[in-house]
Amino acid sequence: MTNSLIDFIMKPWPWWFSGTMIAVVMFIITFFGKSFGFSSNLRTICTLAGAGKKVKFFDFDWKTQSWNLLFLVGTFIGGFVAKNFLSYQEEPVAISEKTIERLEQINFAPPAGMQPAELVDWTNVVTLKGFLILSIAGLLIGFGSRYAGGCTSGHAISGLSNLQVPSLVAVIGFFIGGILMSHFILPLLF
Amino acid sequence: MKLVRFVLVGILFGIIMAKSEAISWYRIYEMFHFDAFHMYGIIGTAVTIGAIGVFLIKKFKLRDFHGNPIVFFPKDKTYKRYIFGGTLFGLGWALAGSCPGPIVVNIGYGYSAYLIVLVFAVIGTYLYGLLMDKLPH
């Protein structure tokens, strides 16, 4: 009994458990009197760096968001804990056979761990192409999430849970962009 | 010190994101090809339970732990910003294979290359603040 529970936690979690736990996190934050949205932290970091002196959008009291920055610190620790204390070893992500075939067509090896070496291995990151991919991805994520007024947590989870039509529009946008990238742009890049 | 509770919830969230494999580029690539149910199951479960919970909070006018009424702020009823901003975000999400939360989780997990994504996400946010008055919203 105890062993199977430990096994459950140490192996990759099933979707139904993960989804339930995300809702639990959202409700804990709600009961703490805050609203769940991660990308707001990117704006707060700009404010901390002094952007509020030049750009009005960043001129706000960052202390109102200090709880969210602490949440960010927690997510970093959570990633470390999951890898080092809550997993037997880093397992290849069990994606579908069909996806592995698609990866082959863009010259990606089947998964060996959580992330593709083609993108995150430093031997690739320090090439011009590798660096541009990660930096442009970052620019799009930062610019797009603030333009849309939220990211996956704010729109797809909190917004849809509150039946917000604007959030549904944002999520449709996420999929337009994601499908364009995965189906059409990635094959051109690799 | 009372704010430590937010670090603890953050740790829980980071663990969930990593253990669910939602931080994996492969899972995002698979999702945008509609090859597997995994990511849809995660988001669908979270939203279903979330919607029931939000409904109950509103119906029973529940209060937060400070004793204040829980309010949900409706999003602005405009659409351009959501479709344009959302599309740009989606392009970045599928390229990095990670949305903002998981970027930070990945760094903690040991994938230090995501530091570059994080730094440029902050720069991207700054550029939005700089250009927002010129953009359709």
Interface residues (C-beta under 8 A of the other chain):
Chain A: I9 P12 W13 W15 W16 F17 S18 G19 T20 M21 I22 A23 V24 V25 M26 F27 I28 I29 T30 F31 F32 G33 K34 S35 F38 S39 N41 L42 R43 I45 C46 A49 A51 V55 K56 F57 F58 S66 W67 N68 L70 F71 L72 V73 G74 T75 F76 I77 G78 G79 F80 V81 A82 K83 L86 S87 V93 I95 S96 K98 T99 R102 L103 P111 M114 Q115 P116 L119 V120 D121 W122 V125 F131 I133 L134 S135 I136 A137 G138 L139 L140 I141 G142 F143 G144 S145 R146 Y147 A148 G149 C151 T152 S153 H155 A156 I157 S158 G159 L160 S161 N162 L163 Q164 V165 P166 S167 V169 A170 V171 I172 G173 F174 F175 I176 G177 G178 I179 L180 M181 S182 H183 I185 L186
Chain B: L3 V4 R5 F6 V7 L8 V9 G10 I11 L12 F13 G14 I15 I16 M17 A18 K19 S20 E21 A22 I23 S24 W25 Y26 R27 I28 Y29 E30 M31 F32 H33 D35 A36 F37 H38 M39 Y40 G41 I42 I43 G44 T45 A46 V47 T48 I49 G50 A51 G53 V54 I57 D64 F65 H66 N68 I70 F72 F73 P74 K75 D76 K77 T78 Y79 R81 Y82 I83 F84 G85 G86 T87 L88 F89 G90 L91 G92 W93 A94 L95 A96 G97 S98 C99 P100 G101 I103 V104 V105 N106 I107 G108 Y109 G110 Y111 S112 A113 Y114 I116 V117 L118 V119 F120 A121 V122 I123 G124 T125 Y126 L127 Y128 G129 L130 M132 L135
